[in-house]
Amino acid sequence: MGIDGFDAEPPTPALRLLRAPDVVLSPHVGGVTRGTVVRIALAAVQNAAGRLAGDPPRGIVN
């Protein structure tokens, strides 16, 4: 079983799942790389600059 999110981040050391032999645990952002963080930051800045320039918002999801 794999779990990538916890009610409390980071999980407390008392969490029994931390010692379970058949469970893989990772933080919710375990798959985020440095490059991903850079791309997200650049997209946020570009979107903010676009809005200030009067462009419509990008990536709107209904």
mmCIF file as Biopython writes it, N, C-alpha, C and O atoms, coordinates in Angstrom:
data_model
#
loop_
_atom_site.group_PDB
_atom_site.id
_atom_site.type_symbol
_atom_site.label_atom_id
_atom_site.label_alt_id
_atom_site.label_comp_id
_atom_site.label_asym_id
_atom_site.label_entity_id
_atom_site.label_seq_id
_atom_site.pdbx_PDB_ins_code
_atom_site.Cartn_x
_atom_site.Cartn_y
_atom_site.Cartn_z
_atom_site.occupancy
_atom_site.B_iso_or_equiv
_atom_site.auth_seq_id
_atom_site.auth_asym_id
_atom_site.pdbx_PDB_model_num
ATOM 1   N N  . MET A ? 1  ? 0.846   -1.160 0.000   1.0 0.0 1  A 1 
ATOM 2   C CA . MET A ? 1  ? 0.000   0.000  0.000   1.0 0.0 1  A 1 
ATOM 3   C C  . MET A ? 1  ? 0.900   1.234  0.000   1.0 0.0 1  A 1 
ATOM 4   O O  . MET A ? 1  ? 1.954   1.232  0.636   1.0 0.0 1  A 1 
ATOM 5   N N  . GLY A ? 2  ? 0.501   2.260  -0.690  1.0 0.0 2  A 1 
ATOM 6   C CA . GLY A ? 2  ? 1.235   3.512  -0.710  1.0 0.0 2  A 1 
ATOM 7   C C  . GLY A ? 2  ? 0.353   4.650  -0.241  1.0 0.0 2  A 1 
ATOM 8   O O  . GLY A ? 2  ? -0.820  4.729  -0.603  1.0 0.0 2  A 1 
ATOM 9   N N  . ILE A ? 3  ? 0.914   5.522  0.557   1.0 0.0 3  A 1 
ATOM 10  C CA . ILE A ? 3  ? 0.178   6.675  1.094   1.0 0.0 3  A 1 
ATOM 11  C C  . ILE A ? 3  ? 1.044   7.912  0.867   1.0 0.0 3  A 1 
ATOM 12  O O  . ILE A ? 3  ? 2.236   7.911  1.174   1.0 0.0 3  A 1 
ATOM 13  N N  . ASP A ? 4  ? 0.429   8.973  0.323   1.0 0.0 4  A 1 
ATOM 14  C CA . ASP A ? 4  ? 1.216   10.184 0.070   1.0 0.0 4  A 1 
ATOM 15  C C  . ASP A ? 4  ? 0.644   11.425 0.727   1.0 0.0 4  A 1 
ATOM 16  O O  . ASP A ? 4  ? 1.033   12.534 0.361   1.0 0.0 4  A 1 
ATOM 17  N N  . GLY A ? 5  ? -0.232  11.287 1.649   1.0 0.0 5  A 1 
ATOM 18  C CA . GLY A ? 5  ? -0.770  12.437 2.349   1.0 0.0 5  A 1 
ATOM 19  C C  . GLY A ? 5  ? -1.213  12.025 3.739   1.0 0.0 5  A 1 
ATOM 20  O O  . GLY A ? 5  ? -1.695  10.910 3.942   1.0 0.0 5  A 1 
ATOM 21  N N  . PHE A ? 6  ? -1.050  12.912 4.680   1.0 0.0 6  A 1 
ATOM 22  C CA . PHE A ? 6  ? -1.392  12.617 6.064   1.0 0.0 6  A 1 
ATOM 23  C C  . PHE A ? 6  ? -2.246  13.736 6.624   1.0 0.0 6  A 1 
ATOM 24  O O  . PHE A ? 6  ? -2.200  14.868 6.143   1.0 0.0 6  A 1 
ATOM 25  N N  . ASP A ? 7  ? -3.023  13.412 7.641   1.0 0.0 7  A 1 
ATOM 26  C CA . ASP A ? 7  ? -3.853  14.410 8.301   1.0 0.0 7  A 1 
ATOM 27  C C  . ASP A ? 7  ? -2.978  15.503 8.898   1.0 0.0 7  A 1 
ATOM 28  O O  . ASP A ? 7  ? -3.306  16.687 8.816   1.0 0.0 7  A 1 
ATOM 29  N N  . ALA A ? 8  ? -1.870  15.101 9.494   1.0 0.0 8  A 1 
ATOM 30  C CA . ALA A ? 8  ? -0.893  16.051 10.021  1.0 0.0 8  A 1 
ATOM 31  C C  . ALA A ? 8  ? 0.414   15.848 9.257   1.0 0.0 8  A 1 
ATOM 32  O O  . ALA A ? 8  ? 0.920   14.728 9.177   1.0 0.0 8  A 1 
ATOM 33  N N  . GLU A ? 9  ? 0.954   16.911 8.705   1.0 0.0 9  A 1 
ATOM 34  C CA . GLU A ? 9  ? 2.234   16.830 7.983   1.0 0.0 9  A 1 
ATOM 35  C C  . GLU A ? 9  ? 3.284   17.581 8.790   1.0 0.0 9  A 1 
ATOM 36  O O  . GLU A ? 9  ? 3.043   18.735 9.144   1.0 0.0 9  A 1 
ATOM 37  N N  . PRO A ? 10 ? 4.398   17.010 9.090   1.0 0.0 10 A 1 
ATOM 38  C CA . PRO A ? 10 ? 4.741   15.606 8.901   1.0 0.0 10 A 1 
ATOM 39  C C  . PRO A ? 10 ? 4.023   14.743 9.929   1.0 0.0 10 A 1 
ATOM 40  O O  . PRO A ? 10 ? 3.601   15.240 10.973  1.0 0.0 10 A 1 
ATOM 41  N N  . PRO A ? 11 ? 3.885   13.457 9.641   1.0 0.0 11 A 1 
ATOM 42  C CA . PRO A ? 11 ? 3.218   12.588 10.606  1.0 0.0 11 A 1 
ATOM 43  C C  . PRO A ? 11 ? 4.039   12.467 11.888  1.0 0.0 11 A 1 
ATOM 44  O O  . PRO A ? 11 ? 5.265   12.577 11.865  1.0 0.0 11 A 1 
ATOM 45  N N  . THR A ? 12 ? 3.359   12.244 12.991  1.0 0.0 12 A 1 
ATOM 46  C CA . THR A ? 12 ? 4.056   12.099 14.264  1.0 0.0 12 A 1 
ATOM 47  C C  . THR A ? 12 ? 4.804   10.761 14.288  1.0 0.0 12 A 1 
ATOM 48  O O  . THR A ? 12 ? 4.366   9.800  13.656  1.0 0.0 12 A 1 
ATOM 49  N N  . PRO A ? 13 ? 5.910   10.694 15.002  1.0 0.0 13 A 1 
ATOM 50  C CA . PRO A ? 13 ? 6.666   9.438  15.095  1.0 0.0 13 A 1 
ATOM 51  C C  . PRO A ? 13 ? 5.852   8.283  15.689  1.0 0.0 13 A 1 
ATOM 52  O O  . PRO A ? 13 ? 6.201   7.118  15.498  1.0 0.0 13 A 1 
ATOM 53  N N  . ALA A ? 14 ? 4.785   8.597  16.397  1.0 0.0 14 A 1 
ATOM 54  C CA . ALA A ? 14 ? 3.957   7.555  17.001  1.0 0.0 14 A 1 
ATOM 55  C C  . ALA A ? 14 ? 3.048   6.862  15.985  1.0 0.0 14 A 1 
ATOM 56  O O  . ALA A ? 14 ? 2.414   5.858  16.313  1.0 0.0 14 A 1 
ATOM 57  N N  . LEU A ? 15 ? 2.975   7.377  14.769  1.0 0.0 15 A 1 
ATOM 58  C CA . LEU A ? 15 ? 2.104   6.781  13.751  1.0 0.0 15 A 1 
ATOM 59  C C  . LEU A ? 15 ? 2.567   5.360  13.454  1.0 0.0 15 A 1 
ATOM 60  O O  . LEU A ? 15 ? 3.696   5.149  13.011  1.0 0.0 15 A 1 
ATOM 61  N N  . ARG A ? 16 ? 1.706   4.400  13.695  1.0 0.0 16 A 1 
ATOM 62  C CA . ARG A ? 16 ? 2.061   2.987  13.525  1.0 0.0 16 A 1 
ATOM 63  C C  . ARG A ? 16 ? 2.395   2.633  12.081  1.0 0.0 16 A 1 
ATOM 64  O O  . ARG A ? 16 ? 3.181   1.716  11.838  1.0 0.0 16 A 1 
ATOM 65  N N  . LEU A ? 17 ? 1.818   3.336  11.131  1.0 0.0 17 A 1 
ATOM 66  C CA . LEU A ? 17 ? 2.105   3.053  9.719   1.0 0.0 17 A 1 
ATOM 67  C C  . LEU A ? 17 ? 3.579   3.251  9.374   1.0 0.0 17 A 1 
ATOM 68  O O  . LEU A ? 17 ? 4.079   2.646  8.426   1.0 0.0 17 A 1 
ATOM 69  N N  . LEU A ? 18 ? 4.275   4.092  10.137  1.0 0.0 18 A 1 
ATOM 70  C CA . LEU A ? 18 ? 5.694   4.328  9.864   1.0 0.0 18 A 1 
ATOM 71  C C  . LEU A ? 18 ? 6.522   3.060  10.036  1.0 0.0 18 A 1 
ATOM 72  O O  . LEU A ? 18 ? 7.609   2.943  9.470   1.0 0.0 18 A 1 
ATOM 73  N N  . ARG A ? 19 ? 6.019   2.125  10.807  1.0 0.0 19 A 1 
ATOM 74  C CA . ARG A ? 19 ? 6.748   0.884  11.062  1.0 0.0 19 A 1 
ATOM 75  C C  . ARG A ? 19 ? 6.166   -0.310 10.321  1.0 0.0 19 A 1 
ATOM 76  O O  . ARG A ? 19 ? 6.661   -1.426 10.475  1.0 0.0 19 A 1 
ATOM 77  N N  . ALA A ? 20 ? 5.134   -0.099 9.527   1.0 0.0 20 A 1 
ATOM 78  C CA . ALA A ? 20 ? 4.491   -1.210 8.812   1.0 0.0 20 A 1 
ATOM 79  C C  . ALA A ? 20 ? 5.395   -1.664 7.669   1.0 0.0 20 A 1 
ATOM 80  O O  . ALA A ? 20 ? 5.833   -0.832 6.874   1.0 0.0 20 A 1 
ATOM 81  N N  . PRO A ? 21 ? 5.684   -2.959 7.566   1.0 0.0 21 A 1 
ATOM 82  C CA . PRO A ? 21 ? 6.611   -3.446 6.541   1.0 0.0 21 A 1 
ATOM 83  C C  . PRO A ? 21 ? 6.046   -3.427 5.120   1.0 0.0 21 A 1 
ATOM 84  O O  . PRO A ? 21 ? 6.813   -3.439 4.157   1.0 0.0 21 A 1 
ATOM 85  N N  . ASP A ? 22 ? 4.734   -3.398 4.973   1.0 0.0 22 A 1 
ATOM 86  C CA . ASP A ? 22 ? 4.133   -3.476 3.642   1.0 0.0 22 A 1 
ATOM 87  C C  . ASP A ? 22 ? 3.494   -2.166 3.197   1.0 0.0 22 A 1 
ATOM 88  O O  . ASP A ? 22 ? 2.592   -2.163 2.359   1.0 0.0 22 A 1 
ATOM 89  N N  . VAL A ? 23 ? 3.966   -1.048 3.761   1.0 0.0 23 A 1 
ATOM 90  C CA . VAL A ? 23 ? 3.409   0.263  3.441   1.0 0.0 23 A 1 
ATOM 91  C C  . VAL A ? 23 ? 4.543   1.197  3.023   1.0 0.0 23 A 1 
ATOM 92  O O  . VAL A ? 23 ? 5.582   1.264  3.681   1.0 0.0 23 A 1 
ATOM 93  N N  . VAL A ? 24 ? 4.332   1.914  1.926   1.0 0.0 24 A 1 
ATOM 94  C CA . VAL A ? 24 ? 5.285   2.924  1.466   1.0 0.0 24 A 1 
ATOM 95  C C  . VAL A ? 24 ? 4.666   4.281  1.731   1.0 0.0 24 A 1 
ATOM 96  O O  . VAL A ? 24 ? 3.544   4.553  1.306   1.0 0.0 24 A 1 
ATOM 97  N N  . LEU A ? 25 ? 5.393   5.128  2.428   1.0 0.0 25 A 1 
ATOM 98  C CA . LEU A ? 25 ? 4.899   6.456  2.780   1.0 0.0 25 A 1 
ATOM 99  C C  . LEU A ? 25 ? 5.791   7.519  2.150   1.0 0.0 25 A 1 
ATOM 100 O O  . LEU A ? 25 ? 7.013   7.374  2.109   1.0 0.0 25 A 1 
ATOM 101 N N  . SER A ? 26 ? 5.173   8.580  1.664   1.0 0.0 26 A 1 
ATOM 102 C CA . SER A ? 26 ? 5.940   9.713  1.151   1.0 0.0 26 A 1 
ATOM 103 C C  . SER A ? 26 ? 5.152   10.979 1.438   1.0 0.0 26 A 1 
ATOM 104 O O  . SER A ? 26 ? 3.930   10.930 1.570   1.0 0.0 26 A 1 
ATOM 105 N N  . PRO A ? 27 ? 5.842   12.124 1.538   1.0 0.0 27 A 1 
ATOM 106 C CA . PRO A ? 27 ? 5.105   13.371 1.724   1.0 0.0 27 A 1 
ATOM 107 C C  . PRO A ? 27 ? 4.260   13.654 0.485   1.0 0.0 27 A 1 
ATOM 108 O O  . PRO A ? 27 ? 4.555   13.158 -0.602  1.0 0.0 27 A 1 
ATOM 109 N N  . HIS A ? 28 ? 3.226   14.441 0.654   1.0 0.0 28 A 1 
ATOM 110 C CA . HIS A ? 28 ? 2.321   14.717 -0.456  1.0 0.0 28 A 1 
ATOM 111 C C  . HIS A ? 28 ? 3.055   15.360 -1.634  1.0 0.0 28 A 1 
ATOM 112 O O  . HIS A ? 28 ? 2.629   15.210 -2.779  1.0 0.0 28 A 1 
ATOM 113 N N  . VAL A ? 29 ? 4.129   16.060 -1.372  1.0 0.0 29 A 1 
ATOM 114 C CA . VAL A ? 29 ? 4.899   16.704 -2.434  1.0 0.0 29 A 1 
ATOM 115 C C  . VAL A ? 29 ? 6.113   15.874 -2.821  1.0 0.0 29 A 1 
ATOM 116 O O  . VAL A ? 29 ? 7.078   16.410 -3.366  1.0 0.0 29 A 1 
ATOM 117 N N  . GLY A ? 30 ? 6.083   14.582 -2.549  1.0 0.0 30 A 1 
ATOM 118 C CA . GLY A ? 30 ? 7.213   13.712 -2.827  1.0 0.0 30 A 1 
ATOM 119 C C  . GLY A ? 30 ? 7.620   13.672 -4.286  1.0 0.0 30 A 1 
ATOM 120 O O  . GLY A ? 30 ? 8.784   13.409 -4.588  1.0 0.0 30 A 1 
ATOM 121 N N  . GLY A ? 31 ? 6.696   13.926 -5.200  1.0 0.0 31 A 1 
ATOM 122 C CA . GLY A ? 31 ? 7.014   13.871 -6.619  1.0 0.0 31 A 1 
ATOM 123 C C  . GLY A ? 31 ? 7.388   15.204 -7.218  1.0 0.0 31 A 1 
ATOM 124 O O  . GLY A ? 31 ? 7.633   15.289 -8.421  1.0 0.0 31 A 1 
ATOM 125 N N  . VAL A ? 32 ? 7.440   16.253 -6.409  1.0 0.0 32 A 1 
ATOM 126 C CA . VAL A ? 32 ? 7.738   17.586 -6.913  1.0 0.0 32 A 1 
ATOM 127 C C  . VAL A ? 32 ? 9.254   17.774 -6.955  1.0 0.0 32 A 1 
ATOM 128 O O  . VAL A ? 32 ? 9.941   17.630 -5.944  1.0 0.0 32 A 1 
ATOM 129 N N  . THR A ? 33 ? 9.752   18.094 -8.127  1.0 0.0 33 A 1 
ATOM 130 C CA . THR A ? 33 ? 11.178  18.332 -8.296  1.0 0.0 33 A 1 
ATOM 131 C C  . THR A ? 33 ? 11.474  19.827 -8.239  1.0 0.0 33 A 1 
ATOM 132 O O  . THR A ? 33 ? 10.562  20.653 -8.253  1.0 0.0 33 A 1 
ATOM 133 N N  . ARG A ? 34 ? 12.739  20.158 -8.175  1.0 0.0 34 A 1 
ATOM 134 C CA . ARG A ? 34 ? 13.138  21.573 -8.186  1.0 0.0 34 A 1 
ATOM 135 C C  . ARG A ? 34 ? 12.654  22.241 -9.479  1.0 0.0 34 A 1 
ATOM 136 O O  . ARG A ? 34 ? 12.193  23.382 -9.461  1.0 0.0 34 A 1 
ATOM 137 N N  . GLY A ? 35 ? 12.765  21.521 -10.597 1.0 0.0 35 A 1 
ATOM 138 C CA . GLY A ? 35 ? 12.301  22.072 -11.869 1.0 0.0 35 A 1 
ATOM 139 C C  . GLY A ? 35 ? 10.807  22.353 -11.871 1.0 0.0 35 A 1 
ATOM 140 O O  . GLY A ? 35 ? 10.357  23.349 -12.438 1.0 0.0 35 A 1 
ATOM 141 N N  . THR A ? 36 ? 10.040  21.474 -11.237 1.0 0.0 36 A 1 
ATOM 142 C CA . THR A ? 36 ? 8.597   21.685 -11.143 1.0 0.0 36 A 1 
ATOM 143 C C  . THR A ? 36 ? 8.285   22.949 -10.354 1.0 0.0 36 A 1 
ATOM 144 O O  . THR A ? 36 ? 7.421   23.733 -10.747 1.0 0.0 36 A 1 
ATOM 145 N N  . VAL A ? 37 ? 8.987   23.148 -9.243  1.0 0.0 37 A 1 
ATOM 146 C CA . VAL A ? 37 ? 8.764   24.342 -8.413  1.0 0.0 37 A 1 
ATOM 147 C C  . VAL A ? 37 ? 9.098   25.598 -9.214  1.0 0.0 37 A 1 
ATOM 148 O O  . VAL A ? 37 ? 8.379   26.593 -9.129  1.0 0.0 37 A 1 
ATOM 149 N N  . VAL A ? 38 ? 10.168  25.563 -9.981  1.0 0.0 38 A 1 
ATOM 150 C CA . VAL A ? 38 ? 10.547  26.714 -10.802 1.0 0.0 38 A 1 
ATOM 151 C C  . VAL A ? 38 ? 9.472   26.998 -11.843 1.0 0.0 38 A 1 
ATOM 152 O O  . VAL A ? 38 ? 9.092   28.153 -12.037 1.0 0.0 38 A 1 
ATOM 153 N N  . ARG A ? 39 ? 8.973   25.955 -12.521 1.0 0.0 39 A 1 
ATOM 154 C CA . ARG A ? 39 ? 7.932   26.152 -13.538 1.0 0.0 39 A 1 
ATOM 155 C C  . ARG A ? 39 ? 6.648   26.695 -12.927 1.0 0.0 39 A 1 
ATOM 156 O O  . ARG A ? 39 ? 5.999   27.552 -13.527 1.0 0.0 39 A 1 
ATOM 157 N N  . ILE A ? 40 ? 6.269   26.217 -11.750 1.0 0.0 40 A 1 
ATOM 158 C CA . ILE A ? 40 ? 5.063   26.713 -11.079 1.0 0.0 40 A 1 
ATOM 159 C C  . ILE A ? 40 ? 5.231   28.185 -10.724 1.0 0.0 40 A 1 
ATOM 160 O O  . ILE A ? 40 ? 4.319   28.985 -10.936 1.0 0.0 40 A 1 
ATOM 161 N N  . ALA A ? 41 ? 6.395   28.546 -10.182 1.0 0.0 41 A 1 
ATOM 162 C CA . ALA A ? 41 ? 6.646   29.942 -9.812  1.0 0.0 41 A 1 
ATOM 163 C C  . ALA A ? 41 ? 6.626   30.850 -11.036 1.0 0.0 41 A 1 
ATOM 164 O O  . ALA A ? 41 ? 6.036   31.930 -11.003 1.0 0.0 41 A 1 
ATOM 165 N N  . LEU A ? 42 ? 7.267   30.415 -12.109 1.0 0.0 42 A 1 
ATOM 166 C CA . LEU A ? 42 ? 7.270   31.225 -13.334 1.0 0.0 42 A 1 
ATOM 167 C C  . LEU A ? 42 ? 5.866   31.397 -13.903 1.0 0.0 42 A 1 
ATOM 168 O O  . LEU A ? 42 ? 5.505   32.486 -14.349 1.0 0.0 42 A 1 
ATOM 169 N N  . ALA A ? 43 ? 5.078   30.335 -13.889 1.0 0.0 43 A 1 
ATOM 170 C CA . ALA A ? 43 ? 3.699   30.437 -14.385 1.0 0.0 43 A 1 
ATOM 171 C C  . ALA A ? 43 ? 2.893   31.408 -13.532 1.0 0.0 43 A 1 
ATOM 172 O O  . ALA A ? 43 ? 2.095   32.180 -14.064 1.0 0.0 43 A 1 
ATOM 173 N N  . ALA A ? 44 ? 3.090   31.380 -12.218 1.0 0.0 44 A 1 
ATOM 174 C CA . ALA A ? 44 ? 2.359   32.294 -11.335 1.0 0.0 44 A 1 
ATOM 175 C C  . ALA A ? 44 ? 2.726   33.745 -11.630 1.0 0.0 44 A 1 
ATOM 176 O O  . ALA A ? 44 ? 1.848   34.606 -11.698 1.0 0.0 44 A 1 
ATOM 177 N N  . VAL A ? 45 ? 4.021   34.021 -11.805 1.0 0.0 45 A 1 
ATOM 178 C CA . VAL A ? 45 ? 4.468   35.381 -12.103 1.0 0.0 45 A 1 
ATOM 179 C C  . VAL A ? 45 ? 3.943   35.829 -13.464 1.0 0.0 45 A 1 
ATOM 180 O O  . VAL A ? 45 ? 3.473   36.958 -13.610 1.0 0.0 45 A 1 
ATOM 181 N N  . GLN A ? 46 ? 4.020   34.950 -14.457 1.0 0.0 46 A 1 
ATOM 182 C CA . GLN A ? 46 ? 3.525   35.299 -15.786 1.0 0.0 46 A 1 
ATOM 183 C C  . GLN A ? 46 ? 2.020   35.561 -15.765 1.0 0.0 46 A 1 
ATOM 184 O O  . GLN A ? 46 ? 1.544   36.486 -16.424 1.0 0.0 46 A 1 
ATOM 185 N N  . ASN A ? 47 ? 1.281   34.766 -15.026 1.0 0.0 47 A 1 
ATOM 186 C CA . ASN A ? 47 ? -0.166  34.975 -14.936 1.0 0.0 47 A 1 
ATOM 187 C C  . ASN A ? 47 ? -0.485  36.287 -14.235 1.0 0.0 47 A 1 
ATOM 188 O O  . ASN A ? 47 ? -1.371  37.023 -14.671 1.0 0.0 47 A 1 
ATOM 189 N N  . ALA A ? 48 ? 0.229   36.588 -13.152 1.0 0.0 48 A 1 
ATOM 190 C CA . ALA A ? 48 ? -0.012  37.852 -12.444 1.0 0.0 48 A 1 
ATOM 191 C C  . ALA A ? 48 ? 0.328   39.036 -13.347 1.0 0.0 48 A 1 
ATOM 192 O O  . ALA A ? 48 ? -0.431  40.003 -13.406 1.0 0.0 48 A 1 
ATOM 193 N N  . ALA A ? 49 ? 1.454   38.971 -14.047 1.0 0.0 49 A 1 
ATOM 194 C CA . ALA A ? 49 ? 1.843   40.059 -14.950 1.0 0.0 49 A 1 
ATOM 195 C C  . ALA A ? 49 ? 0.818   40.210 -16.074 1.0 0.0 49 A 1 
ATOM 196 O O  . ALA A ? 49 ? 0.478   41.325 -16.470 1.0 0.0 49 A 1 
ATOM 197 N N  . GLY A ? 50 ? 0.339   39.101 -16.574 1.0 0.0 50 A 1 
ATOM 198 C CA . GLY A ? 50 ? -0.678  39.158 -17.626 1.0 0.0 50 A 1 
ATOM 199 C C  . GLY A ? 50 ? -1.963  39.820 -17.150 1.0 0.0 50 A 1 
ATOM 200 O O  . GLY A ? 50 ? -2.562  40.619 -17.870 1.0 0.0 50 A 1 
ATOM 201 N N  . ARG A ? 51 ? -2.377  39.491 -15.950 1.0 0.0 51 A 1 
ATOM 202 C CA . ARG A ? 51 ? -3.598  40.109 -15.419 1.0 0.0 51 A 1 
ATOM 203 C C  . ARG A ? 51 ? -3.394  41.608 -15.238 1.0 0.0 51 A 1 
ATOM 204 O O  . ARG A ? 51 ? -4.290  42.397 -15.538 1.0 0.0 51 A 1 
ATOM 205 N N  . LEU A ? 52 ? -2.216  42.006 -14.746 1.0 0.0 52 A 1 
ATOM 206 C CA . LEU A ? 52 ? -1.942  43.437 -14.573 1.0 0.0 52 A 1 
ATOM 207 C C  . LEU A ? 52 ? -1.927  44.159 -15.911 1.0 0.0 52 A 1 
ATOM 208 O O  . LEU A ? 52 ? -2.230  45.351 -15.975 1.0 0.0 52 A 1 
ATOM 209 N N  . ALA A ? 53 ? -1.578  43.455 -16.979 1.0 0.0 53 A 1 
ATOM 210 C CA . ALA A ? 53 ? -1.562  44.034 -18.320 1.0 0.0 53 A 1 
ATOM 211 C C  . ALA A ? 53 ? -2.936  43.985 -18.981 1.0 0.0 53 A 1 
ATOM 212 O O  . ALA A ? 53 ? -3.105  44.462 -20.104 1.0 0.0 53 A 1 
ATOM 213 N N  . GLY A ? 54 ? -3.925  43.405 -18.282 1.0 0.0 54 A 1 
ATOM 214 C CA . GLY A ? 54 ? -5.273  43.350 -18.825 1.0 0.0 54 A 1 
ATOM 215 C C  . GLY A ? 54 ? -5.612  42.077 -19.569 1.0 0.0 54 A 1 
ATOM 216 O O  . GLY A ? 54 ? -6.696  41.970 -20.142 1.0 0.0 54 A 1 
ATOM 217 N N  . ASP A ? 55 ? -4.717  41.115 -19.577 1.0 0.0 55 A 1 
ATOM 218 C CA . ASP A ? 55 ? -4.991  39.844 -20.244 1.0 0.0 55 A 1 
ATOM 219 C C  . ASP A ? 55 ? -5.999  39.042 -19.421 1.0 0.0 55 A 1 
ATOM 220 O O  . ASP A ? 55 ? -6.067  39.195 -18.202 1.0 0.0 55 A 1 
ATOM 221 N N  . PRO A ? 56 ? -6.779  38.186 -20.084 1.0 0.0 56 A 1 
ATOM 222 C CA . PRO A ? 56 ? -7.706  37.342 -19.341 1.0 0.0 56 A 1 
ATOM 223 C C  . PRO A ? 56 ? -6.956  36.320 -18.503 1.0 0.0 56 A 1 
ATOM 224 O O  . PRO A ? 56 ? -5.830  35.955 -18.843 1.0 0.0 56 A 1 
ATOM 225 N N  . PRO A ? 57 ? -7.559  35.849 -17.412 1.0 0.0 57 A 1 
ATOM 226 C CA . PRO A ? 57 ? -6.900  34.834 -16.596 1.0 0.0 57 A 1 
ATOM 227 C C  . PRO A ? 57 ? -6.660  33.558 -17.397 1.0 0.0 57 A 1 
ATOM 228 O O  . PRO A ? 57 ? -7.447  33.210 -18.278 1.0 0.0 57 A 1 
ATOM 229 N N  . ARG A ? 58 ? -5.567  32.867 -17.083 1.0 0.0 58 A 1 
ATOM 230 C CA . ARG A ? 58 ? -5.243  31.621 -17.771 1.0 0.0 58 A 1 
ATOM 231 C C  . ARG A ? 58 ? -5.527  30.436 -16.858 1.0 0.0 58 A 1 
ATOM 232 O O  . ARG A ? 58 ? -5.415  30.532 -15.636 1.0 0.0 58 A 1 
ATOM 233 N N  . GLY A ? 59 ? -5.892  29.333 -17.465 1.0 0.0 59 A 1 
ATOM 234 C CA . GLY A ? 59 ? -6.045  28.098 -16.705 1.0 0.0 59 A 1 
ATOM 235 C C  . GLY A ? 59 ? -7.259  28.038 -15.809 1.0 0.0 59 A 1 
ATOM 236 O O  . GLY A ? 59 ? -7.242  27.332 -14.801 1.0 0.0 59 A 1 
ATOM 237 N N  . ILE A ? 60 ? -8.309  28.758 -16.147 1.0 0.0 60 A 1 
ATOM 238 C CA . ILE A ? 60 ? -9.519  28.746 -15.328 1.0 0.0 60 A 1 
ATOM 239 C C  . ILE A ? 60 ? -10.231 27.414 -15.497 1.0 0.0 60 A 1 
ATOM 240 O O  . ILE A ? 60 ? -10.403 26.930 -16.615 1.0 0.0 60 A 1 
ATOM 241 N N  . VAL A ? 61 ? -10.637 26.837 -14.402 1.0 0.0 61 A 1 
ATOM 242 C CA . VAL A ? 61 ? -11.385 25.578 -14.412 1.0 0.0 61 A 1 
ATOM 243 C C  . VAL A ? 61 ? -12.732 25.833 -13.756 1.0 0.0 61 A 1 
ATOM 244 O O  . VAL A ? 61 ? -12.808 26.377 -12.654 1.0 0.0 61 A 1 
ATOM 245 N N  . ASN A ? 62 ? -13.791 25.434 -14.448 1.0 0.0 62 A 1 
ATOM 246 C CA . ASN A ? 62 ? -15.128 25.641 -13.906 1.0 0.0 62 A 1 
ATOM 247 C C  . ASN A ? 62 ? -15.471 24.508 -12.958 1.0 0.0 62 A 1 
ATOM 248 O O  . ASN A ? 62 ? -16.561 24.489 -12.388 1.0 0.0 62 A 1 
#
